[in-house]
C-alpha cells in the first residue's frame, strides 16, 4: 500500500514555482497536484516574488463531511 493511500483528509504542499504570472503559478500548481494523483485541489495562496511565485496547495482525498473513503467497504479509495 502506498503512503498516499493512508491519507485520511488532505495533503498540503508549499513550493516556489518559476513562472511569469500568478495565473501561470496556479495552473502549474494544479498540474503538480494532479500529477501526484490528487483530483480535488485547492490553491490556498499564491504570492508573486522575484522570478516566480510561492504557492500553497491542498490536495483532498476526503473533504470535511464527505462520504469518507475509509468508511467504504474495504476502505477503498475513490
Chimera marker file (.cmm) of the C-alpha trace (Angstrom):
<marker_set name="trace">
<marker id="1" x="0.000" y="0.000" z="0.000" r="1" g="1" b="0" radius="0.5"/>
<marker id="2" x="1.335" y="3.430" z="-0.941" r="1" g="1" b="0" radius="0.5"/>
<marker id="3" x="1.716" y="6.203" z="1.642" r="1" g="1" b="0" radius="0.5"/>
<marker id="4" x="-0.882" y="8.259" z="-0.272" r="1" g="1" b="0" radius="0.5"/>
<marker id="5" x="-3.431" y="5.513" z="0.473" r="1" g="1" b="0" radius="0.5"/>
<marker id="6" x="-3.009" y="6.277" z="4.199" r="1" g="1" b="0" radius="0.5"/>
<marker id="7" x="-4.109" y="9.943" z="3.891" r="1" g="1" b="0" radius="0.5"/>
<marker id="8" x="-7.493" y="10.412" z="5.550" r="1" g="1" b="0" radius="0.5"/>
<marker id="9" x="-8.225" y="14.023" z="4.625" r="1" g="1" b="0" radius="0.5"/>
<marker id="10" x="-5.790" y="16.184" z="2.637" r="1" g="1" b="0" radius="0.5"/>
<marker id="11" x="-2.163" y="16.766" z="1.741" r="1" g="1" b="0" radius="0.5"/>
<marker id="12" x="-0.695" y="20.290" z="1.895" r="1" g="1" b="0" radius="0.5"/>
<marker id="13" x="2.248" y="21.299" z="-0.259" r="1" g="1" b="0" radius="0.5"/>
<marker id="14" x="4.197" y="24.551" z="-0.365" r="1" g="1" b="0" radius="0.5"/>
<marker id="15" x="6.683" y="25.302" z="-3.126" r="1" g="1" b="0" radius="0.5"/>
<marker id="16" x="8.225" y="28.086" z="-5.191" r="1" g="1" b="0" radius="0.5"/>
<marker id="17" x="7.484" y="27.852" z="-8.917" r="1" g="1" b="0" radius="0.5"/>
<marker id="18" x="9.328" y="29.675" z="-11.681" r="1" g="1" b="0" radius="0.5"/>
<marker id="19" x="6.645" y="31.497" z="-13.674" r="1" g="1" b="0" radius="0.5"/>
<marker id="20" x="5.722" y="34.816" z="-15.247" r="1" g="1" b="0" radius="0.5"/>
<marker id="21" x="2.338" y="35.359" z="-13.571" r="1" g="1" b="0" radius="0.5"/>
<marker id="22" x="0.139" y="34.271" z="-10.691" r="1" g="1" b="0" radius="0.5"/>
<marker id="23" x="-2.229" y="32.634" z="-13.196" r="1" g="1" b="0" radius="0.5"/>
<marker id="24" x="0.628" y="30.536" z="-14.554" r="1" g="1" b="0" radius="0.5"/>
<marker id="25" x="1.656" y="29.605" z="-10.987" r="1" g="1" b="0" radius="0.5"/>
<marker id="26" x="-1.878" y="28.464" z="-10.166" r="1" g="1" b="0" radius="0.5"/>
<marker id="27" x="-2.028" y="26.397" z="-13.353" r="1" g="1" b="0" radius="0.5"/>
<marker id="28" x="1.363" y="24.801" z="-12.609" r="1" g="1" b="0" radius="0.5"/>
<marker id="29" x="0.343" y="24.131" z="-9.001" r="1" g="1" b="0" radius="0.5"/>
<marker id="30" x="-2.862" y="22.389" z="-10.037" r="1" g="1" b="0" radius="0.5"/>
<marker id="31" x="-0.949" y="20.348" z="-12.607" r="1" g="1" b="0" radius="0.5"/>
<marker id="32" x="1.620" y="19.341" z="-9.982" r="1" g="1" b="0" radius="0.5"/>
<marker id="33" x="-1.074" y="18.100" z="-7.594" r="1" g="1" b="0" radius="0.5"/>
<marker id="34" x="-2.873" y="16.243" z="-10.406" r="1" g="1" b="0" radius="0.5"/>
<marker id="35" x="0.455" y="14.632" z="-11.363" r="1" g="1" b="0" radius="0.5"/>
<marker id="36" x="0.724" y="13.475" z="-7.734" r="1" g="1" b="0" radius="0.5"/>
<marker id="37" x="-2.681" y="11.796" z="-8.030" r="1" g="1" b="0" radius="0.5"/>
<marker id="38" x="-4.969" y="14.380" z="-6.395" r="1" g="1" b="0" radius="0.5"/>
<marker id="39" x="-8.138" y="15.081" z="-8.368" r="1" g="1" b="0" radius="0.5"/>
<marker id="40" x="-9.626" y="17.592" z="-5.911" r="1" g="1" b="0" radius="0.5"/>
<marker id="41" x="-7.232" y="20.523" z="-5.408" r="1" g="1" b="0" radius="0.5"/>
<marker id="42" x="-7.399" y="23.991" z="-3.822" r="1" g="1" b="0" radius="0.5"/>
<marker id="43" x="-4.923" y="26.833" z="-4.216" r="1" g="1" b="0" radius="0.5"/>
<marker id="44" x="-4.524" y="28.032" z="-0.625" r="1" g="1" b="0" radius="0.5"/>
<marker id="45" x="-2.319" y="31.013" z="-1.530" r="1" g="1" b="0" radius="0.5"/>
<marker id="46" x="-0.195" y="32.335" z="-4.356" r="1" g="1" b="0" radius="0.5"/>
<marker id="47" x="2.269" y="35.228" z="-3.959" r="1" g="1" b="0" radius="0.5"/>
<marker id="48" x="4.486" y="36.538" z="-6.752" r="1" g="1" b="0" radius="0.5"/>
<marker id="49" x="8.060" y="37.411" z="-5.860" r="1" g="1" b="0" radius="0.5"/>
<marker id="50" x="11.230" y="37.614" z="-7.901" r="1" g="1" b="0" radius="0.5"/>
<marker id="51" x="11.371" y="35.006" z="-10.671" r="1" g="1" b="0" radius="0.5"/>
<marker id="52" x="8.169" y="33.213" z="-9.692" r="1" g="1" b="0" radius="0.5"/>
<marker id="53" x="5.566" y="32.551" z="-7.047" r="1" g="1" b="0" radius="0.5"/>
<marker id="54" x="5.288" y="30.954" z="-3.611" r="1" g="1" b="0" radius="0.5"/>
<marker id="55" x="2.293" y="28.615" z="-3.922" r="1" g="1" b="0" radius="0.5"/>
<marker id="56" x="0.494" y="26.722" z="-1.182" r="1" g="1" b="0" radius="0.5"/>
<marker id="57" x="-1.655" y="23.848" z="-2.405" r="1" g="1" b="0" radius="0.5"/>
<marker id="58" x="-4.045" y="21.359" z="-0.822" r="1" g="1" b="0" radius="0.5"/>
<marker id="59" x="-4.952" y="18.059" z="-2.448" r="1" g="1" b="0" radius="0.5"/>
<marker id="60" x="-8.020" y="16.379" z="-0.967" r="1" g="1" b="0" radius="0.5"/>
<marker id="61" x="-8.638" y="12.683" z="-0.570" r="1" g="1" b="0" radius="0.5"/>
<marker id="62" x="-11.705" y="13.424" z="1.568" r="1" g="1" b="0" radius="0.5"/>
<marker id="63" x="-13.191" y="16.873" z="2.145" r="1" g="1" b="0" radius="0.5"/>
<marker id="64" x="-14.788" y="17.514" z="5.541" r="1" g="1" b="0" radius="0.5"/>
<marker id="65" x="-18.259" y="15.914" z="5.759" r="1" g="1" b="0" radius="0.5"/>
<marker id="66" x="-17.660" y="13.888" z="2.585" r="1" g="1" b="0" radius="0.5"/>
<marker id="67" x="-18.507" y="10.212" z="2.170" r="1" g="1" b="0" radius="0.5"/>
<marker id="68" x="-15.177" y="9.209" z="3.715" r="1" g="1" b="0" radius="0.5"/>
<marker id="69" x="-13.358" y="6.577" z="1.699" r="1" g="1" b="0" radius="0.5"/>
<marker id="70" x="-12.142" y="4.705" z="4.786" r="1" g="1" b="0" radius="0.5"/>
<marker id="71" x="-15.791" y="4.023" z="5.645" r="1" g="1" b="0" radius="0.5"/>
<marker id="72" x="-16.462" y="2.343" z="2.293" r="1" g="1" b="0" radius="0.5"/>
<marker id="73" x="-16.345" y="-1.453" z="2.138" r="1" g="1" b="0" radius="0.5"/>
<marker id="74" x="-12.681" y="-2.434" z="2.197" r="1" g="1" b="0" radius="0.5"/>
<marker id="75" x="-11.643" y="1.184" z="2.777" r="1" g="1" b="0" radius="0.5"/>
<marker id="76" x="-11.462" y="1.681" z="-0.981" r="1" g="1" b="0" radius="0.5"/>
<marker id="77" x="-10.169" y="4.942" z="-2.408" r="1" g="1" b="0" radius="0.5"/>
<marker id="78" x="-12.273" y="6.907" z="-4.873" r="1" g="1" b="0" radius="0.5"/>
<link id1="1" id2="2" r="1" g="1" b="0" radius="0.2"/>
<link id1="2" id2="3" r="1" g="1" b="0" radius="0.2"/>
<link id1="3" id2="4" r="1" g="1" b="0" radius="0.2"/>
<link id1="4" id2="5" r="1" g="1" b="0" radius="0.2"/>
<link id1="5" id2="6" r="1" g="1" b="0" radius="0.2"/>
<link id1="6" id2="7" r="1" g="1" b="0" radius="0.2"/>
<link id1="7" id2="8" r="1" g="1" b="0" radius="0.2"/>
<link id1="8" id2="9" r="1" g="1" b="0" radius="0.2"/>
<link id1="9" id2="10" r="1" g="1" b="0" radius="0.2"/>
<link id1="10" id2="11" r="1" g="1" b="0" radius="0.2"/>
<link id1="11" id2="12" r="1" g="1" b="0" radius="0.2"/>
<link id1="12" id2="13" r="1" g="1" b="0" radius="0.2"/>
<link id1="13" id2="14" r="1" g="1" b="0" radius="0.2"/>
<link id1="14" id2="15" r="1" g="1" b="0" radius="0.2"/>
<link id1="15" id2="16" r="1" g="1" b="0" radius="0.2"/>
<link id1="16" id2="17" r="1" g="1" b="0" radius="0.2"/>
<link id1="17" id2="18" r="1" g="1" b="0" radius="0.2"/>
<link id1="18" id2="19" r="1" g="1" b="0" radius="0.2"/>
<link id1="19" id2="20" r="1" g="1" b="0" radius="0.2"/>
<link id1="20" id2="21" r="1" g="1" b="0" radius="0.2"/>
<link id1="21" id2="22" r="1" g="1" b="0" radius="0.2"/>
<link id1="22" id2="23" r="1" g="1" b="0" radius="0.2"/>
<link id1="23" id2="24" r="1" g="1" b="0" radius="0.2"/>
<link id1="24" id2="25" r="1" g="1" b="0" radius="0.2"/>
<link id1="25" id2="26" r="1" g="1" b="0" radius="0.2"/>
<link id1="26" id2="27" r="1" g="1" b="0" radius="0.2"/>
<link id1="27" id2="28" r="1" g="1" b="0" radius="0.2"/>
<link id1="28" id2="29" r="1" g="1" b="0" radius="0.2"/>
<link id1="29" id2="30" r="1" g="1" b="0" radius="0.2"/>
<link id1="30" id2="31" r="1" g="1" b="0" radius="0.2"/>
<link id1="31" id2="32" r="1" g="1" b="0" radius="0.2"/>
<link id1="32" id2="33" r="1" g="1" b="0" radius="0.2"/>
<link id1="33" id2="34" r="1" g="1" b="0" radius="0.2"/>
<link id1="34" id2="35" r="1" g="1" b="0" radius="0.2"/>
<link id1="35" id2="36" r="1" g="1" b="0" radius="0.2"/>
<link id1="36" id2="37" r="1" g="1" b="0" radius="0.2"/>
<link id1="37" id2="38" r="1" g="1" b="0" radius="0.2"/>
<link id1="38" id2="39" r="1" g="1" b="0" radius="0.2"/>
<link id1="39" id2="40" r="1" g="1" b="0" radius="0.2"/>
<link id1="40" id2="41" r="1" g="1" b="0" radius="0.2"/>
<link id1="41" id2="42" r="1" g="1" b="0" radius="0.2"/>
<link id1="42" id2="43" r="1" g="1" b="0" radius="0.2"/>
<link id1="43" id2="44" r="1" g="1" b="0" radius="0.2"/>
<link id1="44" id2="45" r="1" g="1" b="0" radius="0.2"/>
<link id1="45" id2="46" r="1" g="1" b="0" radius="0.2"/>
<link id1="46" id2="47" r="1" g="1" b="0" radius="0.2"/>
<link id1="47" id2="48" r="1" g="1" b="0" radius="0.2"/>
<link id1="48" id2="49" r="1" g="1" b="0" radius="0.2"/>
<link id1="49" id2="50" r="1" g="1" b="0" radius="0.2"/>
<link id1="50" id2="51" r="1" g="1" b="0" radius="0.2"/>
<link id1="51" id2="52" r="1" g="1" b="0" radius="0.2"/>
<link id1="52" id2="53" r="1" g="1" b="0" radius="0.2"/>
<link id1="53" id2="54" r="1" g="1" b="0" radius="0.2"/>
<link id1="54" id2="55" r="1" g="1" b="0" radius="0.2"/>
<link id1="55" id2="56" r="1" g="1" b="0" radius="0.2"/>
<link id1="56" id2="57" r="1" g="1" b="0" radius="0.2"/>
<link id1="57" id2="58" r="1" g="1" b="0" radius="0.2"/>
<link id1="58" id2="59" r="1" g="1" b="0" radius="0.2"/>
<link id1="59" id2="60" r="1" g="1" b="0" radius="0.2"/>
<link id1="60" id2="61" r="1" g="1" b="0" radius="0.2"/>
<link id1="61" id2="62" r="1" g="1" b="0" radius="0.2"/>
<link id1="62" id2="63" r="1" g="1" b="0" radius="0.2"/>
<link id1="63" id2="64" r="1" g="1" b="0" radius="0.2"/>
<link id1="64" id2="65" r="1" g="1" b="0" radius="0.2"/>
<link id1="65" id2="66" r="1" g="1" b="0" radius="0.2"/>
<link id1="66" id2="67" r="1" g="1" b="0" radius="0.2"/>
<link id1="67" id2="68" r="1" g="1" b="0" radius="0.2"/>
<link id1="68" id2="69" r="1" g="1" b="0" radius="0.2"/>
<link id1="69" id2="70" r="1" g="1" b="0" radius="0.2"/>
<link id1="70" id2="71" r="1" g="1" b="0" radius="0.2"/>
<link id1="71" id2="72" r="1" g="1" b="0" radius="0.2"/>
<link id1="72" id2="73" r="1" g="1" b="0" radius="0.2"/>
<link id1="73" id2="74" r="1" g="1" b="0" radius="0.2"/>
<link id1="74" id2="75" r="1" g="1" b="0" radius="0.2"/>
<link id1="75" id2="76" r="1" g="1" b="0" radius="0.2"/>
<link id1="76" id2="77" r="1" g="1" b="0" radius="0.2"/>
<link id1="77" id2="78" r="1" g="1" b="0" radius="0.2"/>
</marker_set>
